[in-house]
Amino acid sequence: MVKLSDFLRISEAAEYLGVSPNTLRNWENAGKIAAHRHPVNDYRLFKKEDLDALLEMLDEPDHRSPSSKPR
């Protein structure tokens, strides 16, 4: 059984990741992270484990932006 308490709202998820809600929406639209929808109001919801996986992927050396790579 899925509990709504297992999910973060977009503002909470964005704060957790350290990005803006618009960035998180863009990532969801680009398929970088899956958003689930609230059954009543259709708001975006994100699983914390999905956010943690995204953070781990972004921390990998191959996925850093070119400007942040050591020279």
C-alpha positions as CSV (number, residue, x, y, z in Angstrom):
1,M,0.0,0.0,0.0
2,V,1.4,3.4,-1.0
3,K,1.4,6.1,1.7
4,L,1.4,9.7,0.7
5,S,3.8,10.3,3.6
6,D,6.4,8.4,1.6
7,F,6.5,11.3,-0.9
8,L,7.7,14.9,-1.0
9,R,5.9,17.7,-2.6
10,I,7.7,19.6,-5.4
11,S,8.8,22.5,-3.1
12,E,10.1,20.0,-0.5
13,A,11.9,17.9,-3.1
14,A,13.5,20.9,-4.7
15,E,14.8,22.1,-1.4
16,Y,16.1,18.6,-0.6
17,L,18.0,18.6,-3.9
18,G,19.1,22.3,-3.6
19,V,17.4,23.3,-6.9
20,S,14.4,25.4,-7.8
21,P,11.0,23.8,-8.3
22,N,11.2,24.9,-12.0
23,T,14.5,22.9,-12.4
24,L,12.9,19.9,-10.8
25,R,9.9,20.2,-13.2
26,N,12.3,20.4,-16.2
27,W,14.2,17.3,-15.0
28,E,10.9,15.5,-14.7
29,N,9.8,16.6,-18.2
30,A,13.2,15.5,-19.5
31,G,12.8,12.0,-17.9
32,K,15.7,12.5,-15.4
33,I,13.4,11.7,-12.5
34,A,9.9,10.2,-12.2
35,A,7.1,12.2,-10.7
36,H,4.0,10.6,-9.2
37,R,0.7,12.4,-9.0
38,H,-1.4,13.0,-6.0
39,P,-4.7,11.1,-6.4
40,V,-6.9,14.0,-5.4
41,N,-5.2,17.2,-6.6
42,D,-2.8,15.8,-9.3
43,Y,0.2,17.6,-7.8
44,R,3.6,16.2,-8.5
45,L,5.1,14.0,-5.8
46,F,8.6,12.6,-5.6
47,K,9.9,9.6,-3.7
48,K,12.8,10.3,-1.4
49,E,14.6,7.2,-2.7
50,D,14.3,8.5,-6.3
51,L,15.8,11.9,-5.2
52,D,18.7,10.1,-3.4
53,A,19.4,8.1,-6.6
54,L,19.4,11.3,-8.6
55,L,21.8,12.9,-6.1
56,E,24.1,9.9,-6.3
57,M,24.1,10.0,-10.1
58,L,24.9,13.7,-10.1
59,D,27.8,13.1,-7.8
60,E,29.5,10.6,-10.1
61,P,32.5,12.1,-11.9
62,D,31.1,11.3,-15.4
63,H,28.0,13.4,-14.8
64,R,29.5,16.6,-13.6
65,S,29.3,19.7,-15.8
66,P,32.5,20.3,-17.9
67,S,33.3,23.5,-16.0
68,S,33.5,21.5,-12.7
69,K,35.9,18.8,-13.9
70,P,39.5,19.1,-12.7
71,R,42.1,20.3,-15.2
